[in-house]
Amino acid sequence: MSMLALKQPSVRFLDTSRLSAVDRTAIVRLCNQRGVDTSFVLSRYRRYPLIAILNDAWGLAAFQLMDARPAAHATARDLVYLGPLVSARGAYVPLFAAIVERLVATGRPFWAASEIETPRVLATLTRLLPTRAFPAAQCTLSSADTHDVLAGFAAAYDHIEGFDPSDLTTRVTQSIGRCASPEAPCRYTLTLFGSDGLPQQGSALLAELRDGLAALKQSPSRRRTTARLLAAALTTGGLS
């Protein structure tokens, strides 16, 4: 594959019950490549009705399972739970950006939460939304709002185990990376971001996301990753 073949990634949002055989095969292949428990992912299709899939020049690069639930009443927000994530080549970054853009584009008020297993992914999310995502150090969400909303997620989603309101963590006994088990559970901090559905707040959320993406691209670690990817493309015609 030449450099001319490199293209911008594309993202699709699909119903997990209607995945094509091609997509299912690609998902299994990516899980195997990343050392992920494939049976864990496949068993979660029943729990998560939506999946976001990102393809780049080399094929499937990332996917995330999702569950969106409409607001319980007129003054509430939709709840969106971002579930298991598998990514290669740093593709979780544009995938997350596409998910945020899609949520804002609905024009509906929402809260989105996730239990993030990988510290690097958690650090990246809080860099992309430094004032609008909990637990970013500069997050402007009030502690009371964060506590109440995450407690609401824990009540609404029965697979969120062992929610501790004192530190907003959960107990994980099954994980995509095999690092947790019923005998040796882990604790993760719930992440949270959202929009009230008004155009001004949606625009502000997207503006911060664009600034975060620009800053991330300029970071030394990101430049090293980009250089490695381009070198691999030139010398091997692709990446595994």
Backbone as CSV, one residue per row, in Angstrom:
resi,resn,N_x,N_y,N_z,CA_x,CA_y,CA_z,C_x,C_y,C_z
1,MET,0.847,-1.194,0.000,0.000,0.000,0.000,0.874,1.233,0.000
2,SER,0.673,2.136,-0.910,1.475,3.346,-0.990,0.891,4.420,-0.112
3,MET,1.693,5.494,0.077,1.212,6.623,0.853,-0.008,7.250,0.218
4,LEU,-0.118,7.123,-1.135,-1.265,7.699,-1.823,-2.559,7.024,-1.405
5,ALA,-2.446,5.791,-0.884,-3.651,5.046,-0.518,-4.169,5.404,0.867
6,LEU,-3.352,6.133,1.651,-3.808,6.505,2.991,-5.008,7.424,2.902
7,LYS,-5.969,7.216,3.759,-7.195,8.008,3.704,-7.683,8.299,5.106
8,GLN,-8.590,9.238,5.191,-9.173,9.577,6.478,-10.021,8.407,6.983
9,PRO,-10.023,8.175,8.281,-10.847,7.088,8.810,-12.334,7.382,8.639
10,SER,-13.116,6.337,8.519,-14.568,6.468,8.429,-15.193,5.731,9.598
11,VAL,-16.295,6.287,10.115,-16.959,5.716,11.282,-18.402,5.394,10.924
12,ARG,-18.837,4.208,11.331,-20.232,3.791,11.149,-20.826,3.445,12.503
13,PHE,-22.119,3.717,12.657,-22.865,3.351,13.860,-23.912,2.321,13.455
14,LEU,-23.820,1.125,14.042,-24.622,-0.004,13.594,-25.338,-0.662,14.761
15,ASP,-26.367,-1.435,14.409,-27.083,-2.269,15.359,-26.305,-3.571,15.521
16,THR,-25.943,-3.933,16.742,-25.141,-5.142,16.938,-25.867,-6.408,16.506
17,SER,-27.184,-6.378,16.487,-27.933,-7.569,16.073,-27.967,-7.727,14.559
18,ARG,-27.474,-6.723,13.828,-27.528,-6.774,12.362,-26.159,-6.591,11.728
19,LEU,-25.122,-6.963,12.450,-23.783,-6.856,11.889,-23.611,-7.833,10.732
20,SER,-22.944,-7.387,9.691,-22.683,-8.268,8.557,-21.615,-9.291,8.927
21,ALA,-21.537,-10.348,8.129,-20.510,-11.363,8.361,-19.116,-10.768,8.222
22,VAL,-18.967,-9.815,7.314,-17.668,-9.160,7.116,-17.268,-8.390,8.369
23,ASP,-18.213,-7.632,8.928,-17.910,-6.871,10.139,-17.627,-7.795,11.318
24,ARG,-18.409,-8.852,11.468,-18.185,-9.789,12.567,-16.792,-10.427,12.487
25,THR,-16.400,-10.807,11.282,-15.076,-11.410,11.097,-13.975,-10.413,11.417
26,ALA,-14.157,-9.169,10.980,-13.150,-8.134,11.242,-13.031,-7.848,12.737
27,ILE,-14.157,-7.868,13.446,-14.138,-7.630,14.888,-13.366,-8.738,15.604
28,VAL,-13.623,-9.978,15.246,-12.907,-11.106,15.853,-11.417,-11.004,15.552
29,ARG,-11.075,-10.657,14.312,-9.662,-10.533,13.938,-8.972,-9.444,14.748
30,LEU,-9.627,-8.301,14.912,-9.021,-7.215,15.688,-8.855,-7.618,17.148
31,CYS,-9.855,-8.289,17.709,-9.742,-8.764,19.096,-8.547,-9.692,19.242
32,ASN,-8.388,-10.613,18.317,-7.264,-11.547,18.383,-5.937,-10.814,18.267
33,GLN,-5.874,-9.835,17.364,-4.638,-9.073,17.192,-4.269,-8.301,18.452
34,ARG,-5.276,-7.824,19.178,-5.017,-7.003,20.359,-4.983,-7.806,21.654
35,GLY,-5.084,-9.124,21.549,-5.034,-9.965,22.732,-6.248,-9.827,23.622
36,VAL,-7.388,-9.517,23.020,-8.633,-9.304,23.762,-9.427,-10.595,23.810
37,ASP,-10.138,-10.793,24.899,-10.985,-11.966,25.070,-12.183,-11.862,24.112
38,THR,-12.114,-12.565,22.992,-13.148,-12.465,21.967,-14.504,-12.922,22.483
39,SER,-14.523,-13.976,23.270,-15.799,-14.482,23.782,-16.471,-13.443,24.675
40,PHE,-15.671,-12.667,25.408,-16.223,-11.592,26.248,-16.939,-10.568,25.377
41,VAL,-16.292,-10.159,24.285,-16.887,-9.152,23.392,-18.164,-9.684,22.746
42,LEU,-18.101,-10.889,22.200,-19.265,-11.435,21.505,-20.447,-11.606,22.453
43,SER,-20.178,-11.960,23.704,-21.268,-12.140,24.662,-21.932,-10.822,25.026
44,ARG,-21.257,-9.697,24.756,-21.807,-8.390,25.115,-22.713,-7.810,24.044
45,TYR,-22.842,-8.478,22.904,-23.746,-7.968,21.872,-25.182,-7.885,22.391
46,ARG,-25.565,-8.813,23.257,-26.940,-8.801,23.789,-27.154,-7.631,24.742
47,ARG,-26.109,-7.183,25.384,-26.204,-6.110,26.369,-26.150,-4.734,25.711
48,TYR,-25.375,-4.625,24.637,-25.175,-3.331,23.983,-25.786,-3.374,22.577
49,PRO,-26.859,-2.645,22.343,-27.532,-2.715,21.041,-26.842,-1.936,19.936
50,LEU,-25.871,-1.095,20.266,-25.203,-0.262,19.265,-23.702,-0.517,19.276
51,ILE,-23.086,-0.284,18.119,-21.637,-0.378,18.014,-21.141,0.712,17.073
52,ALA,-20.081,1.391,17.478,-19.400,2.365,16.626,-18.157,1.682,16.065
53,ILE,-17.990,1.713,14.749,-16.896,1.014,14.070,-16.091,2.011,13.256
54,LEU,-14.777,2.006,13.437,-13.897,2.888,12.670,-12.994,2.053,11.776
55,ASN,-13.009,2.377,10.497,-12.111,1.767,9.525,-11.111,2.808,9.038
56,ASP,-9.840,2.390,8.904,-8.845,3.263,8.300,-8.300,2.586,7.045
57,ALA,-7.154,3.035,6.562,-6.624,2.519,5.303,-6.301,1.031,5.365
58,TRP,-6.109,0.488,6.578,-5.731,-0.916,6.714,-6.890,-1.803,7.169
59,GLY,-8.078,-1.252,7.289,-9.222,-2.052,7.702,-9.788,-1.599,9.039
60,LEU,-10.439,-2.524,9.740,-11.026,-2.194,11.039,-9.923,-1.812,12.018
61,ALA,-10.041,-0.610,12.599,-9.015,-0.120,13.517,-9.527,0.045,14.938
62,ALA,-10.839,0.190,15.114,-11.383,0.364,16.463,-12.881,0.143,16.439
63,PHE,-13.408,-0.305,17.572,-14.864,-0.353,17.736,-15.184,-0.168,19.207
64,GLN,-16.399,0.320,19.476,-16.868,0.470,20.852,-18.348,0.121,20.904
65,LEU,-18.706,-0.721,21.860,-20.101,-1.068,22.090,-20.766,0.031,22.901
66,MET,-22.060,0.295,22.623,-22.756,1.418,23.245,-24.190,1.025,23.590
67,ASP,-24.738,1.716,24.585,-26.151,1.566,24.940,-26.699,2.954,25.243
68,ALA,-27.690,3.376,24.483,-28.308,4.697,24.677,-29.744,4.507,25.148
69,ARG,-30.090,5.210,26.223,-31.438,5.097,26.785,-32.078,6.480,26.841
70,PRO,-33.329,6.593,26.390,-33.986,7.903,26.389,-34.216,8.429,27.795
71,ALA,-34.352,9.741,27.889,-34.564,10.391,29.186,-35.805,9.844,29.863
72,ALA,-35.722,9.707,31.184,-36.832,9.149,31.955,-38.011,10.109,32.054
73,HIS,-37.743,11.404,31.947,-38.827,12.389,32.000,-38.387,13.645,31.258
74,ALA,-39.273,14.600,31.113,-39.060,15.745,30.234,-37.843,16.585,30.617
75,THR,-37.517,16.667,31.890,-36.403,17.512,32.326,-35.098,16.742,32.498
76,ALA,-35.101,15.454,32.189,-33.899,14.626,32.333,-33.125,14.585,31.013
77,ARG,-31.985,13.934,31.058,-31.166,13.760,29.860,-31.120,12.294,29.463
78,ASP,-30.882,12.048,28.167,-30.620,10.690,27.722,-29.364,10.177,28.417
79,LEU,-29.319,8.873,28.678,-28.128,8.239,29.241,-27.458,7.402,28.152
80,VAL,-26.177,7.620,27.954,-25.415,6.883,26.940,-24.236,6.228,27.643
81,TYR,-24.212,4.910,27.627,-23.108,4.186,28.254,-22.168,3.693,27.156
82,LEU,-20.902,4.081,27.257,-19.883,3.651,26.305,-19.188,2.430,26.883
83,GLY,-19.413,1.295,26.252,-18.955,0.027,26.796,-17.609,-0.413,26.268
84,PRO,-17.415,-1.726,26.105,-16.113,-2.261,25.718,-15.543,-1.597,24.462
85,LEU,-14.258,-1.277,24.540,-13.541,-0.595,23.461,-12.325,-1.423,23.076
86,VAL,-12.139,-1.630,21.772,-10.937,-2.284,21.250,-10.374,-1.390,20.160
87,SER,-9.080,-1.127,20.230,-8.484,-0.169,19.303,-7.067,-0.575,18.935
88,ALA,-6.692,-0.253,17.711,-5.317,-0.388,17.234,-4.906,0.929,16.587
89,ARG,-3.606,1.173,16.563,-3.061,2.336,15.848,-3.603,3.664,16.380
90,GLY,-3.963,3.717,17.657,-4.472,4.958,18.230,-5.820,5.387,17.700
91,ALA,-6.561,4.446,17.102,-7.824,4.807,16.452,-8.936,5.136,17.435
92,TYR,-8.725,4.851,18.727,-9.763,5.211,19.701,-9.957,6.721,19.780
93,VAL,-8.940,7.494,19.382,-9.061,8.960,19.445,-10.073,9.475,18.425
94,PRO,-9.911,9.200,17.120,-10.947,9.658,16.183,-12.293,8.986,16.399
95,LEU,-12.288,7.764,16.927,-13.563,7.107,17.212,-14.310,7.859,18.304
96,PHE,-13.619,8.220,19.372,-14.258,8.976,20.449,-14.771,10.312,19.926
97,ALA,-13.984,10.984,19.101,-14.417,12.264,18.540,-15.694,12.096,17.727
98,ALA,-15.769,11.031,16.944,-16.966,10.794,16.136,-18.183,10.512,17.005
99,ILE,-17.995,9.804,18.112,-19.107,9.518,19.017,-19.625,10.814,19.639
100,VAL,-18.711,11.679,20.092,-19.127,12.959,20.667,-19.890,13.781,19.631
101,GLU,-19.361,13.853,18.425,-20.016,14.631,17.369,-21.418,14.091,17.081
102,ARG,-21.564,12.785,17.061,-22.881,12.195,16.784,-23.866,12.520,17.908
103,LEU,-23.417,12.425,19.152,-24.303,12.721,20.276,-24.755,14.180,20.246
104,VAL,-23.836,15.089,19.959,-24.196,16.506,19.884,-25.146,16.756,18.714
105,ALA,-24.921,16.080,17.595,-25.730,16.298,16.394,-27.197,15.923,16.590
106,THR,-27.496,15.061,17.557,-28.899,14.699,17.793,-29.702,15.872,18.332
107,GLY,-28.996,16.832,18.944,-29.693,17.969,19.546,-30.413,17.635,20.834
108,ARG,-30.200,16.431,21.354,-30.857,16.000,22.579,-29.922,16.178,23.770
109,PRO,-30.452,16.507,24.938,-29.596,16.564,26.129,-29.152,15.150,26.508
110,PHE,-27.901,15.004,26.894,-27.398,13.666,27.207,-26.300,13.734,28.250
111,TRP,-26.122,12.611,28.918,-24.944,12.311,29.718,-24.335,11.040,29.139
112,ALA,-23.034,11.004,28.997,-22.335,9.802,28.540,-21.323,9.394,29.594
113,ALA,-21.314,8.114,29.936,-20.407,7.615,30.972,-19.729,6.341,30.485
114,SER,-18.602,6.033,31.117,-17.865,4.829,30.739,-16.955,4.403,31.879
115,GLU,-16.697,3.103,31.958,-15.661,2.551,32.828,-14.469,2.243,31.924
116,ILE,-13.395,3.015,32.063,-12.255,2.879,31.155,-11.162,2.059,31.827
117,GLU,-10.774,0.994,31.153,-9.809,0.051,31.722,-8.375,0.530,31.593
118,THR,-8.041,1.183,30.470,-6.653,1.523,30.166,-6.315,2.933,30.627
119,PRO,-5.330,3.113,31.488,-4.967,4.459,31.961,-4.643,5.420,30.824
120,ARG,-4.008,4.931,29.763,-3.643,5.807,28.645,-4.889,6.356,27.962
121,VAL,-5.915,5.517,27.801,-7.161,5.970,27.181,-7.853,6.988,28.077
122,LEU,-7.865,6.730,29.382,-8.476,7.674,30.320,-7.756,9.018,30.278
123,ALA,-6.426,8.994,30.253,-5.662,10.240,30.198,-5.941,11.001,28.916
124,THR,-6.097,10.279,27.813,-6.373,10.942,26.535,-7.741,11.593,26.545
125,LEU,-8.740,10.896,27.065,-10.093,11.461,27.108,-10.108,12.763,27.890
126,THR,-9.434,12.783,29.031,-9.445,13.993,29.844,-8.607,15.099,29.219
127,ARG,-7.676,14.755,28.323,-6.945,15.788,27.576,-7.805,16.344,26.442
128,LEU,-8.657,15.510,25.873,-9.515,15.972,24.780,-10.617,16.893,25.295
129,LEU,-11.116,16.627,26.500,-12.172,17.453,27.098,-11.717,17.876,28.497
130,PRO,-10.736,18.764,28.592,-10.116,19.055,29.885,-11.012,19.765,30.892
131,THR,-12.059,20.457,30.432,-12.955,21.123,31.382,-14.355,20.518,31.369
132,ARG,-14.627,19.606,30.449,-15.988,19.110,30.277,-16.132,17.617,30.502
133,ALA,-15.061,16.966,30.936,-15.135,15.525,31.210,-14.587,15.238,32.598
134,PHE,-15.355,14.535,33.399,-14.886,14.045,34.694,-14.145,12.738,34.451
135,PRO,-12.952,12.489,35.029,-12.324,13.201,36.147,-11.166,14.117,35.751
136,ALA,-11.261,14.851,34.662,-10.200,15.790,34.296,-9.972,16.787,35.432
137,ALA,-8.701,17.170,35.632,-8.344,18.029,36.769,-9.057,19.374,36.710
138,GLN,-9.327,19.881,35.488,-9.963,21.177,35.341,-11.473,21.073,35.084
139,CYS,-12.033,19.917,35.313,-13.455,19.704,35.018,-14.330,20.710,35.767
140,THR,-15.263,21.304,35.036,-16.142,22.321,35.631,-17.464,21.749,36.110
141,LEU,-17.686,20.447,35.923,-18.896,19.833,36.462,-18.827,19.870,37.982
142,SER,-19.926,20.250,38.623,-19.920,20.300,40.074,-19.849,18.885,40.641
143,SER,-19.269,18.772,41.827,-19.145,17.453,42.451,-20.511,16.852,42.741
144,ALA,-21.492,17.705,43.088,-22.839,17.195,43.371,-23.481,16.645,42.110
145,ASP,-23.365,17.385,40.994,-23.934,16.904,39.737,-23.262,15.611,39.303
146,THR,-21.933,15.571,39.379,-21.205,14.372,38.969,-21.633,13.178,39.806
147,HIS,-21.721,13.372,41.118,-22.122,12.292,42.010,-23.517,11.803,41.658
148,ASP,-24.472,12.721,41.502,-25.862,12.331,41.256,-26.021,11.633,39.910
149,VAL,-25.347,12.154,38.884,-25.483,11.561,37.553,-24.868,10.167,37.516
150,LEU,-23.671,10.003,38.059,-23.034,8.687,38.040,-23.782,7.693,38.913
151,ALA,-24.358,8.153,40.010,-25.212,7.271,40.808,-26.427,6.839,39.994
152,GLY,-26.949,7.758,39.162,-28.061,7.414,38.282,-27.681,6.364,37.254
153,PHE,-26.470,6.472,36.692,-25.989,5.440,35.764,-25.890,4.098,36.472
154,ALA,-25.336,4.086,37.673,-25.172,2.833,38.410,-26.515,2.176,38.697
155,ALA,-27.537,3.006,38.927,-28.868,2.462,39.178,-29.526,1.967,37.892
156,ALA,-29.243,2.636,36.771,-29.910,2.300,35.508,-29.283,1.105,34.807
157,TYR,-27.979,0.899,35.009,-27.271,-0.179,34.303,-26.824,-1.223,35.316
158,ASP,-27.466,-2.395,35.271,-27.200,-3.393,36.308,-25.825,-4.034,36.179
159,HIS,-25.134,-3.823,35.042,-23.803,-4.403,34.921,-22.733,-3.493,35.518
160,ILE,-23.110,-2.276,35.970,-22.180,-1.447,36.725,-22.199,-1.955,38.162
161,GLU,-21.114,-2.608,38.552,-21.073,-3.306,39.839,-20.391,-2.459,40.915
162,GLY,-20.851,-2.622,42.128,-20.140,-2.109,43.287,-19.833,-0.631,43.225
163,PHE,-20.785,0.187,42.795,-20.551,1.635,42.729,-20.312,2.188,44.127
164,ASP,-19.187,2.918,44.273,-18.853,3.522,45.558,-19.047,5.027,45.441
165,PRO,-20.088,5.584,46.051,-20.345,7.022,45.911,-19.287,7.908,46.546
166,SER,-18.439,7.338,47.407,-17.431,8.166,48.068,-16.297,8.557,47.126
167,ASP,-15.967,7.695,46.156,-14.880,8.028,45.231,-15.280,7.824,43.765
168,LEU,-16.571,7.512,43.530,-17.126,7.378,42.177,-16.400,6.301,41.370
169,THR,-16.074,5.198,42.034,-15.458,4.069,41.356,-16.435,2.898,41.317
170,THR,-16.129,1.933,40.468,-16.937,0.720,40.360,-16.034,-0.496,40.502
171,ARG,-16.645,-1.617,40.872,-15.922,-2.889,40.950,-16.128,-3.639,39.638
172,VAL,-15.047,-4.077,39.016,-15.105,-4.793,37.743,-14.607,-6.212,37.966
173,THR,-15.472,-7.184,37.683,-15.102,-8.585,37.851,-14.896,-9.302,36.522
174,GLN,-15.263,-8.649,35.416,-14.998,-9.170,34.079,-14.549,-7.999,33.225
175,SER,-13.424,-8.154,32.537,-12.912,-7.053,31.738,-12.444,-7.537,30.380
176,ILE,-12.424,-6.611,29.450,-12.063,-6.944,28.079,-10.594,-7.333,27.961
177,GLY,-9.780,-6.800,28.858,-8.350,-7.093,28.802,-7.912,-8.203,29.722
178,ARG,-8.876,-8.949,30.278,-8.594,-10.088,31.155,-7.866,-9.690,32.442
179,CYS,-7.903,-8.407,32.821,-7.170,-8.004,34.027,-8.026,-8.105,35.276
180,ALA,-9.304,-8.443,35.122,-10.182,-8.572,36.278,-10.894,-9.911,36.231
181,SER,-11.212,-10.426,37.417,-11.949,-11.683,37.522,-12.747,-11.634,38.818
182,PRO,-13.733,-12.534,38.973,-14.473,-12.560,40.240,-13.556,-12.760,41.444
183,GLU,-12.443,-13.486,41.249,-11.511,-13.727,42.348,-10.597,-12.526,42.591
184,ALA,-10.352,-11.729,41.543,-9.452,-10.574,41.662,-10.058,-9.375,40.928
185,PRO,-11.088,-8.780,41.509,-11.735,-7.643,40.843,-10.843,-6.403,40.827
186,CYS,-11.120,-5.517,39.876,-10.441,-4.225,39.799,-11.455,-3.126,40.109
187,ARG,-10.950,-1.932,40.387,-11.820,-0.777,40.574,-11.464,0.273,39.526
188,TYR,-12.494,0.782,38.840,-12.307,1.802,37.811,-13.072,3.054,38.198
189,THR,-12.538,4.197,37.811,-13.255,5.457,37.968,-14.198,5.654,36.794
190,LEU,-15.448,5.958,37.078,-16.388,6.262,36.010,-16.044,7.622,35.399
191,THR,-16.087,7.699,34.087,-15.905,8.975,33.392,-17.272,9.517,32.992
192,LEU,-17.348,10.828,32.796,-18.630,11.461,32.508,-18.421,12.732,31.693
193,PHE,-19.264,12.915,30.665,-19.362,14.187,29.960,-20.770,14.283,29.398
194,GLY,-21.151,15.474,28.963,-22.513,15.612,28.458,-22.789,16.983,27.887
195,SER,-24.046,17.174,27.495,-24.513,18.447,26.946,-25.982,18.596,27.298
196,ASP,-26.412,19.853,27.497,-27.813,20.090,27.848,-28.729,20.152,26.630
197,GLY,-28.162,19.923,25.429,-28.959,19.904,24.214,-29.107,21.252,23.537
198,LEU,-28.721,22.317,24.222,-28.794,23.643,23.620,-27.627,23.829,22.642
199,PRO,-27.867,24.536,21.533,-26.808,24.701,20.526,-25.526,25.288,21.090
200,GLN,-25.658,26.252,22.032,-24.458,26.881,22.565,-23.560,25.886,23.296
201,GLN,-24.165,25.009,24.109,-23.340,24.071,24.858,-22.786,22.984,23.948
202,GLY,-23.577,22.555,22.986,-23.066,21.578,22.027,-21.896,22.129,21.241
203,SER,-21.999,23.377,20.810,-20.903,24.011,20.072,-19.662,24.154,20.937
204,ALA,-19.865,24.503,22.205,-18.733,24.649,23.118,-18.042,23.305,23.357
205,LEU,-18.833,22.247,23.479,-18.268,20.907,23.672,-17.430,20.507,22.462
206,LEU,-17.953,20.745,21.255,-17.219,20.393,20.043,-15.978,21.265,19.869
207,ALA,-16.065,22.539,20.251,-14.903,23.419,20.139,-13.782,22.937,21.055
208,GLU,-14.140,22.540,22.290,-13.114,22.029,23.198,-12.531,20.734,22.664
209,LEU,-13.367,19.895,22.072,-12.887,18.645,21.485,-11.897,18.928,20.354
210,ARG,-12.220,19.883,19.478,-11.304,20.219,18.371,-9.975,20.749,18.912
211,ASP,-10.044,21.595,19.936,-8.808,22.107,20.539,-7.999,20.970,21.164
212,GLY,-8.693,20.048,21.810,-8.008,18.912,22.419,-7.345,18.023,21.382
213,LEU,-8.023,17.805,20.257,-7.437,17.004,19.182,-6.196,17.679,18.620
214,ALA,-6.274,19.009,18.430,-5.128,19.741,17.897,-3.944,19.671,18.847
215,ALA,-4.207,19.817,20.153,-3.131,19.750,21.141,-2.528,18.350,21.206
216,LEU,-3.385,17.337,21.091,-2.902,15.959,21.152,-1.988,15.649,19.968
217,LYS,-2.340,16.157,18.791,-1.526,15.905,17.599,-0.129,16.511,17.735
218,GLN,-0.017,17.573,18.534,1.268,18.247,18.696,2.101,17.676,19.835
219,SER,1.532,16.750,20.604,2.277,16.192,21.729,3.404,15.298,21.217
220,PRO,4.538,15.239,21.914,5.670,14.423,21.452,5.308,12.961,21.240
221,SER,4.519,12.386,22.166,4.166,10.972,22.034,3.326,10.729,20.798
222,ARG,2.421,11.679,20.491,1.581,11.517,19.307,2.399,11.651,18.033
223,ARG,3.380,12.561,18.033,4.216,12.711,16.850,5.046,11.455,16.628
224,ARG,5.523,10.838,17.721,6.283,9.597,17.567,5.408,8.498,17.002
225,THR,4.155,8.416,17.462,3.236,7.401,16.958,2.958,7.608,15.482
226,THR,2.720,8.864,15.091,2.454,9.166,13.684,3.653,8.792,12.819
227,ALA,4.858,9.129,13.279,6.054,8.797,12.515,6.204,7.287,12.354
228,ARG,5.903,6.545,13.426,6.008,5.084,13.349,5.014,4.509,12.355
229,LEU,3.786,5.033,12.364,2.767,4.551,11.448,3.145,4.830,10.003
230,LEU,3.634,6.031,9.729,4.001,6.384,8.365,5.194,5.563,7.899
231,ALA,6.152,5.331,8.781,7.298,4.517,8.409,6.876,3.092,8.086
232,ALA,5.949,2.560,8.896,5.471,1.197,8.635,4.743,1.126,7.306
233,ALA,3.963,2.161,7.001,3.222,2.179,5.744,4.174,2.188,4.548
234,LEU,5.275,2.929,4.681,6.223,3.042,3.586,7.059,1.773,3.389
235,THR,7.414,1.114,4.489,8.340,0.000,4.407,7.668,-1.359,4.276
236,THR,6.464,-1.494,4.824,5.813,-2.803,4.820,4.494,-2.808,4.075
237,GLY,4.005,-1.635,3.707,2.735,-1.577,3.002,1.547,-1.700,3.904
238,GLY,1.742,-1.578,5.200,0.592,-1.654,6.103,1.030,-2.018,7.499
239,LEU,0.055,-2.234,8.365,0.343,-2.570,9.752,-0.454,-3.779,10.165
240,SER,0.103,-4.541,11.090,-0.654,-5.677,11.622,-1.441,-5.243,12.825
